[in-house]
């Protein structure tokens, strides 16, 4: 079976290591287009970090979170023994294995009796007190790192207020105030990042790290490793750009590359067309605005975004466009989306 190797994220890894080798001061929000390789980057990094780090990785991607209890069940690994926080911290420090970090859902060990008390009290403050105590004990021996993948999944979960704001306060406490642990929050939801970017409570308390698709030279080097000719590289680039997930599939389908490229574009074209036609039926006014927005990409691959309008929200929520709020730019989620948008415009004009 063909093994696809992790490829060339040296720039991002250098930046993450620069952060990790300094005192925890800011929350790091990691964002980028869908399938740009954010999760793979961090899973690779976790396995290669020096032994003086202990990572807690919580992936919310494939779980349903509708209330605080759901989040707690994901966050914790419940243990049957009644032991102290110091004992749990020592066990973590002594037995930590990086290759096992990305496997289970629950990342923070907790005694069963303590976990039951958290649920009984229904107080998120108690959860954060426990976590801070645990991280404080670990920090005496090693450097704790907390990574939450697809953090936006809890964006609308409420306790007394929104859970996300309680988490933000907790993260600020861990980083800016206590300098206790590094915190990375990963998301592919650019509207969530826009919300974070404009959140007053986070100003001066967080940084942003963009993990984008590969550029042409990185794409070329990746494909050359698997024997692609110049013609095959250019064909792949013209259809998929530097989207890592598509490049991997192109390698797997090299024996039928042209057919695979055409099928992928047809699939994406159909996906967007169905949603556009549904929108036209339900909301003709918004449909016209979306088409006008699409026209900005007839001859360009990006456009300025001065406001979060209804058409921007629709295209971003439907994963057609990616918003970078820091640069105030909109661009298609992939080269495939750009080609599909242009094909849809031609069909509508015809």
Secondary structure, DSSP 4 states (H G I P E B T S, - for coil): -PPPPP---HHHHHHHHHHHTS---SEEEEE-STTSSHHHHHHHHHHHS-TTEEEEEEE-TT----SHHHHHHHHEEEESS---HHHHHHHHHHH--GGGTTT-S--EEEEHHHHHHHHHHT-HHHHHHHHHHHHHHHHTTSEEEEEEETGGGGTT-BSSSBHHHHHHHHHHIIIIIT--EEEEEEE--HHHHHHHHT-GGGTTTEEEEE-----HHHHHHHHHTTT--HHHHHHHHHHHTT-HHHHHHHHHTGGGHHHHHHHHHHHHHHHHHHHHHHHHHH-HHHHHHHHHHHHTTSS-SEEE--S--HHHHHHHHTTSEEEETTTTEEEESSHHHHHHHHHHHHHHH-
